[in-house]
C-alpha cells in the first residue's frame, strides 16, 4: 500500500529498494513511514521477532521525535525521559529474543552504536546546551550532493560558482513550473477574493450549479443542495445574524477549488506553519485527495478526507468558502495498535459526507490505508513535531 504524498516527505516513486542515493533526510523519512507500511506484514502471528522489532522501532522514533522538538519544556523533557526508559525496556526484551534466535551465540549483535548512545545523555545535553537541532548535522545533509561532485571532478572555483548558480536557477524553474501547473499564480486582486483569513482556495475551476453536482454519479453529492442550505443557515446563525437571508440553492454558483492553503500556529514553536492540500482527480496524472484535521462539534478535533473544496457565490456578492469532506471516526485500539503506537480510524461511507465551513480547518493530515481491514486507516503522526504532539491529545479512545 503506497504512502499518500505529502509536502516535505520524500516520495520514493520507484520503491525504497531502487533508491540510488540516500542521505540522512531520506533515512529519516523512511523511519517515519516504516511502521505503517510493515505493521500488517510483520504482525505477531506471522513473526514474533519482526513484530517486536517494529515495536522497538516505534519506540525509537518516539524518542527521536521528542529529541527533535524545536522548543523543549519541562513537560516534553519528562515525556522524553519516559520514552527513553520505554525504549530501553523494549530493547532489552528484543535483545534477549534476538540472541536466543541466533545459532552463533559468540557473535551477538552490539546495540551500543553512536545514535543509541546519544539518547542516554539527551535530556542533560538539552538542559545544558539547548534544543538538539543546535547540535545536529541534519541541516547539512542536502549539501552532500554538490560537495561530492566538486570532490570527484576537482573543478576550479569559478566553475563551482557557476554550477551552483545553475542549480539554483534550475530549482527555481521547477518551482515556477509547479506553481503554474497548480494554477497558484494569480493576480493580487484575484487572490484577495479567495483569501479567507489564514486560508486560501486556489486552482479554481469554472462555476457550476448545485443541480449539476447532484447529477454526478457519486454518493458524496447526494442531497447536496439541502446539505449546503443547512450549513449556510448554521453559519449565519452562528454569526449572530438576526435575519437569515432567504437562499435559493438553484441560484447559487459553486466554484470548485483544487488547492487549499492553510496557515496555522504550531503547537511546538507557536510560529506560523503552512500546508498545501490537494484535492484533484488528476494531479500529475494521478488522483490525489489529501486529508485534514478540523474542528468538529462540541469542541472536538477530528480527521477527514477532502472530497470537494468550493466557494459559494451568493446573489449579494458574498463568498462563502466550504469543504465537502468524508469524515472518519476513531476506532478502539487493538493490542497491535497500542504496541506500535498506531491511531486507527474508520472512514465513513460516501453517502455520509458532510459540508463544513473552511474556517473549521486546522491543518493537513495523512491517513494511511490499513490493508487488513476495509475502510480503516491509520493517522500518520510522524509527519512533523506539530502533528506528533497534536495526535496525543486529539485521539481519545484507548
C-alpha positions as CSV (number, residue, x, y, z in Angstrom):
1,X,0.0,0.0,0.0
2,X,1.6,3.3,-1.2
3,X,2.0,6.1,1.3
4,X,0.0,9.2,0.3
5,X,2.1,12.1,-1.0
6,X,2.9,14.8,1.5
7,X,4.8,18.1,1.1
8,X,8.1,17.8,2.9
9,X,8.0,13.9,2.9
10,X,10.2,12.4,0.2
11,X,8.3,10.3,-2.2
12,X,10.1,7.1,-3.3
13,X,8.4,6.7,-6.7
14,X,10.5,3.6,-7.6
15,X,10.2,2.0,-4.2
16,X,12.7,2.1,-1.4
17,X,14.8,-0.8,-2.8
18,X,15.6,1.1,-6.0
19,X,17.0,4.3,-4.4
20,X,20.3,5.3,-6.0
21,X,21.4,7.8,-3.4
22,X,20.3,8.3,0.2
23,X,21.3,10.7,2.9
24,X,20.1,11.3,6.5
25,X,17.0,13.1,5.3
26,X,15.8,10.1,3.3
27,X,16.5,7.7,6.1
28,X,14.6,9.9,8.4
29,X,11.6,9.9,6.0
30,X,11.8,6.1,5.7
31,X,11.7,5.8,9.5
32,X,8.5,7.9,9.6
33,X,6.6,5.5,7.4
34,X,8.2,2.2,8.1
35,X,5.9,1.1,11.0
36,X,2.8,1.9,9.0
37,X,4.0,0.1,5.9
38,X,5.1,-3.0,7.7
39,X,2.6,-3.4,10.5
40,X,0.4,-5.9,8.6
41,X,3.3,-7.8,7.0
42,X,5.1,-8.3,10.4
43,X,2.2,-9.0,12.8
44,X,2.6,-11.1,15.9
45,X,1.1,-14.2,14.3
46,X,3.5,-14.2,11.3
47,X,6.7,-13.2,13.1
48,X,7.2,-12.7,16.8
49,X,10.7,-11.3,16.2
50,X,9.6,-9.0,13.4
51,X,6.6,-7.7,15.5
52,X,8.9,-7.0,18.4
53,X,11.3,-5.2,16.1
54,X,8.6,-3.0,14.8
55,X,7.6,-2.1,18.3
56,X,11.2,-1.3,19.1
57,X,11.5,0.9,16.0
58,X,8.3,2.8,17.0
59,X,9.7,3.5,20.5
60,X,13.0,4.7,18.9
61,X,11.0,7.0,16.7
62,X,9.1,8.3,19.7
63,X,12.5,9.2,21.3
64,X,13.7,10.8,18.1
65,X,10.6,12.9,17.7
66,X,10.8,14.2,21.3
67,X,14.6,14.8,20.9
68,X,14.0,16.8,17.7
69,X,11.3,19.2,19.1
70,X,12.2,22.8,18.2
71,X,11.2,24.0,21.6
72,X,11.5,22.0,24.8
73,X,9.6,22.4,28.0
74,X,9.7,20.6,31.4
75,X,6.7,18.6,30.2
76,X,8.3,17.5,26.9
77,X,11.6,16.6,28.7
78,X,9.7,14.4,31.2
79,X,8.0,12.6,28.3
80,X,11.3,12.3,26.5
81,X,12.8,10.7,29.7
82,X,9.9,8.3,29.9
83,X,10.2,7.5,26.1
84,X,13.9,6.6,26.6
85,X,13.0,4.3,29.5
86,X,10.3,2.6,27.4
87,X,12.7,2.2,24.6
88,X,15.4,0.7,26.9
89,X,12.9,-1.9,28.2
90,X,11.8,-2.8,24.7
91,X,15.4,-3.1,23.6
92,X,16.3,-5.5,26.5
93,X,13.3,-7.7,25.6
94,X,14.2,-7.8,21.9
95,X,17.9,-8.4,22.6
96,X,17.1,-11.5,24.6
97,X,14.9,-12.8,21.9
98,X,17.4,-12.0,19.2
99,X,20.3,-13.6,21.0
100,X,18.2,-16.8,21.5
101,X,17.4,-17.0,17.8
102,X,21.0,-16.7,16.7
103,X,22.7,-20.1,16.1
104,X,26.1,-18.4,16.7
105,X,25.9,-17.1,20.2
106,X,29.5,-15.8,20.2
107,X,28.7,-13.1,17.6
108,X,25.8,-11.5,19.3
109,X,24.8,-8.1,18.0
110,X,26.1,-5.0,19.8
111,X,23.5,-2.3,20.3
112,X,25.9,0.3,21.6
113,X,26.2,2.4,18.4
114,X,26.5,6.2,18.4
115,X,22.9,7.2,17.8
116,X,21.8,4.7,20.5
117,X,24.3,6.1,23.0
118,X,23.3,9.7,22.2
119,X,19.9,9.0,23.9
120,X,21.5,8.2,27.2
121,X,22.6,11.8,27.7
122,X,20.0,13.5,25.5
123,X,18.0,15.2,28.4
124,X,21.1,16.5,30.2
125,X,22.5,17.9,27.0
126,X,19.3,19.7,26.1
127,X,19.1,21.2,29.6
128,X,22.8,22.3,29.4
129,X,23.0,23.4,25.7
130,X,19.5,23.9,24.4
131,X,17.5,22.0,21.8
132,X,19.1,19.3,19.8
133,X,18.9,21.0,16.4
134,X,21.8,23.2,17.5
135,X,24.0,20.1,17.8
136,X,22.7,18.1,14.8
137,X,24.4,17.5,11.4
138,X,21.0,17.0,9.8
139,X,20.9,20.6,8.5
140,X,23.8,20.0,6.1
141,X,22.6,16.6,4.7
142,X,21.4,18.1,1.4
143,X,24.8,19.7,0.8
144,X,26.4,16.3,0.2
145,X,25.4,16.2,-3.4
146,X,27.2,19.4,-4.6
147,X,30.3,18.6,-2.4
148,X,30.6,15.1,-3.8
149,X,30.5,16.4,-7.4
150,X,33.2,19.0,-6.5
151,X,35.5,16.4,-4.9
152,X,35.1,13.9,-7.7
153,X,35.6,16.2,-10.7
154,X,38.1,18.6,-8.9
155,X,36.7,21.6,-10.7
156,X,38.1,25.1,-10.1
157,X,36.4,27.7,-8.0
158,X,34.9,29.7,-10.9
159,X,33.2,26.7,-12.4
160,X,31.9,25.7,-9.0
161,X,30.2,29.1,-8.5
162,X,28.6,29.0,-11.9
163,X,27.4,25.4,-11.3
164,X,25.9,26.4,-8.0
165,X,24.1,29.3,-9.7
166,X,22.9,26.9,-12.4
167,X,21.5,24.5,-9.8
168,X,19.6,27.3,-8.1
169,X,18.2,28.5,-11.4
170,X,17.0,25.0,-12.3
171,X,15.4,24.6,-8.9
172,X,13.6,27.9,-9.3
173,X,12.4,26.9,-12.7
174,X,10.9,23.7,-11.3
175,X,9.2,25.7,-8.5
176,X,7.7,28.0,-11.1
177,X,6.5,25.1,-13.2
178,X,4.8,23.5,-10.2
179,X,3.1,26.8,-9.4
180,X,1.9,27.3,-12.9
181,X,0.6,23.7,-13.2
182,X,-1.3,24.1,-9.9
183,X,-2.7,27.5,-11.0
184,X,-1.2,29.2,-8.0
185,X,-0.1,32.2,-10.0
186,X,-2.9,34.7,-9.8
187,X,-3.1,38.4,-9.7
188,X,-3.1,40.0,-6.3
189,X,-6.6,41.3,-6.7
190,X,-7.9,37.8,-7.6
191,X,-6.1,36.2,-4.7
192,X,-7.6,38.6,-2.3
193,X,-11.1,37.4,-3.4
194,X,-10.3,33.9,-2.4
195,X,-8.2,34.6,0.7
196,X,-10.2,33.9,3.8
197,X,-8.2,34.9,6.8
198,X,-5.3,32.4,7.0
199,X,-6.8,30.1,4.4
200,X,-6.7,30.4,0.6
201,X,-8.5,28.4,-2.1
202,X,-6.7,28.1,-5.4
203,X,-6.6,26.0,-8.6
204,X,-10.2,27.1,-9.3
205,X,-12.5,25.5,-11.9
206,X,-15.4,27.1,-13.8
207,X,-18.5,27.8,-11.8
208,X,-21.2,25.1,-11.8
209,X,-24.7,24.8,-10.4
210,X,-25.8,22.7,-7.4
211,X,-28.1,20.7,-9.6
212,X,-25.2,19.6,-11.8
213,X,-23.2,18.5,-8.8
214,X,-26.1,16.4,-7.6
215,X,-26.3,14.7,-11.0
216,X,-22.8,13.3,-10.5
217,X,-22.6,9.5,-10.1
218,X,-21.1,9.9,-6.6
219,X,-22.9,9.3,-3.4
220,X,-20.9,12.1,-1.8
221,X,-23.0,14.7,-3.7
222,X,-26.4,13.1,-2.8
223,X,-28.8,15.8,-1.5
224,X,-26.0,18.4,-2.0
225,X,-28.4,21.4,-2.1
226,X,-30.2,20.5,1.1
227,X,-27.0,20.0,3.0
228,X,-25.5,23.2,1.6
229,X,-28.5,25.2,2.7
230,X,-28.4,23.7,6.2
231,X,-24.7,24.6,6.5
232,X,-25.2,28.2,5.3
233,X,-28.1,28.7,7.7
234,X,-26.0,27.4,10.6
235,X,-23.1,29.8,9.6
236,X,-25.4,32.8,9.6
237,X,-27.0,31.7,12.9
238,X,-23.6,31.2,14.4
239,X,-22.5,34.7,13.4
240,X,-25.4,36.1,15.4
241,X,-27.3,37.3,12.3
242,X,-30.8,38.5,13.4
243,X,-32.2,37.6,10.0
244,X,-31.1,34.6,8.0
245,X,-31.3,35.6,4.3
246,X,-33.6,33.5,2.0
247,X,-31.4,31.2,0.0
248,X,-32.3,29.5,-3.3
249,X,-29.9,26.6,-3.9
250,X,-30.6,26.6,-7.6
251,X,-29.5,30.2,-7.9
252,X,-26.2,29.6,-6.1
253,X,-22.9,29.4,-8.1
254,X,-20.3,26.8,-7.0
255,X,-16.6,27.3,-7.7
256,X,-14.6,24.1,-7.2
257,X,-11.1,24.7,-5.8
258,X,-8.5,22.0,-6.1
259,X,-5.8,23.6,-3.9
260,X,-6.2,24.6,-0.2
261,X,-3.6,26.6,1.5
262,X,-3.8,26.8,5.3
263,X,-1.6,28.7,7.7
264,X,-1.8,27.6,11.3
265,X,0.1,28.1,14.5
266,X,2.5,25.3,15.5
267,X,1.8,24.0,19.0
268,X,5.6,23.5,19.4
269,X,7.1,26.7,18.2
270,X,4.0,29.0,18.3
271,X,5.1,30.2,14.8
272,X,3.2,30.1,11.6
273,X,3.3,26.9,9.5
274,X,1.8,26.2,6.1
275,X,0.2,23.2,4.5
276,X,-0.6,22.9,0.8
277,X,-3.5,20.5,0.4
278,X,-4.6,19.0,-3.0
279,X,-8.0,17.7,-4.0
280,X,-7.8,16.8,-7.6
281,X,-8.8,13.8,-9.8
282,X,-5.6,14.3,-11.8
283,X,-2.6,15.8,-10.0
284,X,0.4,14.9,-12.1
285,X,-1.7,12.3,-13.8
286,X,-2.7,10.6,-10.5
287,X,-5.8,11.2,-8.3
288,X,-4.9,13.0,-5.1
289,X,-7.3,13.7,-2.2
290,X,-5.4,14.9,0.9
291,X,-6.7,14.6,4.4
292,X,-7.3,17.3,7.1
293,X,-7.6,17.9,10.8
294,X,-10.6,20.1,11.6
295,X,-12.7,21.4,14.5
296,X,-15.8,19.2,14.9
297,X,-18.9,19.5,17.0
298,X,-18.6,20.1,20.8
299,X,-15.1,21.5,20.6
300,X,-13.6,18.2,19.5
301,X,-11.0,17.7,16.8
302,X,-11.5,15.1,14.0
303,X,-9.8,13.9,10.8
304,X,-11.4,13.6,7.3
305,X,-10.5,13.3,3.7
306,X,-11.1,16.2,1.3
307,X,-13.7,15.5,-1.4
308,X,-14.7,18.8,-2.8
309,X,-13.4,22.2,-1.6
310,X,-15.5,25.0,-3.0
311,X,-16.7,28.6,-2.8
312,X,-20.4,29.5,-2.8
313,X,-21.1,32.7,-4.7
314,X,-24.3,34.4,-3.3
315,X,-26.6,36.8,-5.1
316,X,-25.4,39.5,-2.7
317,X,-21.9,39.2,-4.0
318,X,-20.6,37.4,-0.8
319,X,-18.4,34.4,-1.0
320,X,-18.7,31.5,1.5
321,X,-15.8,29.0,1.5
322,X,-16.8,25.4,2.2
323,X,-15.3,21.9,2.3
324,X,-17.1,18.7,1.3
325,X,-15.4,16.1,3.4
326,X,-15.6,12.3,4.0
327,X,-15.3,12.1,7.8
328,X,-13.8,9.4,10.0
329,X,-14.5,8.1,13.4
330,X,-12.0,6.9,16.0
331,X,-11.7,3.2,16.4
332,X,-10.9,1.4,19.7
333,X,-7.3,0.4,19.8
334,X,-6.3,-3.2,19.4
335,X,-3.3,-4.7,21.1
336,X,-1.2,-4.2,17.9
337,X,-2.3,-0.5,17.7
338,X,-1.1,0.1,21.3
339,X,2.1,-1.8,20.9
340,X,3.1,0.0,17.7
341,X,1.7,3.5,18.7
342,X,-1.0,3.5,15.9
343,X,-4.1,5.7,15.8
344,X,-6.9,3.7,14.0
345,X,-9.7,5.5,12.2
346,X,-12.8,4.2,10.3
347,X,-13.7,6.1,7.1
348,X,-17.4,6.6,6.8
349,X,-19.2,5.8,3.5
350,X,-19.5,8.3,0.7
351,X,-23.2,9.0,1.5
352,X,-22.2,10.2,4.9
353,X,-20.1,13.1,3.5
354,X,-20.5,16.4,5.2
355,X,-20.2,20.1,4.3
356,X,-18.2,22.2,6.8
357,X,-17.1,25.9,6.7
358,X,-13.5,26.4,5.7
359,X,-12.8,28.2,9.0
360,X,-13.1,24.8,10.7
361,X,-9.9,23.6,9.0
362,X,-6.9,23.4,11.4
363,X,-4.2,21.8,9.3
364,X,-3.4,19.0,6.8
365,X,-3.1,15.3,7.8
366,X,-2.2,12.0,6.3
367,X,-4.3,8.9,6.6
368,X,-2.6,5.6,5.6
369,X,-4.8,2.7,4.4
370,X,-5.0,-0.3,6.7
371,X,-4.7,-3.2,4.2
372,X,-6.0,-5.7,6.7
373,X,-9.4,-4.1,7.2
374,X,-11.9,-2.4,4.9
375,X,-12.3,1.4,5.2
376,X,-9.8,1.5,8.1
377,X,-6.9,4.0,8.2
378,X,-4.0,5.0,10.5
379,X,-3.3,8.6,11.2
380,X,0.3,9.3,10.5
381,X,1.6,11.2,13.5
382,X,5.2,11.2,12.5
383,X,4.9,13.9,9.7
384,X,6.3,16.6,11.9
385,X,6.6,17.6,15.5
386,X,3.3,19.6,15.5
387,X,1.3,16.5,14.3
388,X,3.2,14.3,16.7
389,X,2.1,16.3,19.7
390,X,-1.4,17.1,18.5
391,X,-2.4,13.5,17.9
392,X,-1.6,12.6,21.6
393,X,-4.5,14.9,22.6
394,X,-6.7,14.5,19.6
395,X,-7.1,10.7,19.8
396,X,-9.3,9.9,22.8
397,X,-10.1,6.1,22.5
398,X,-7.7,3.7,24.2
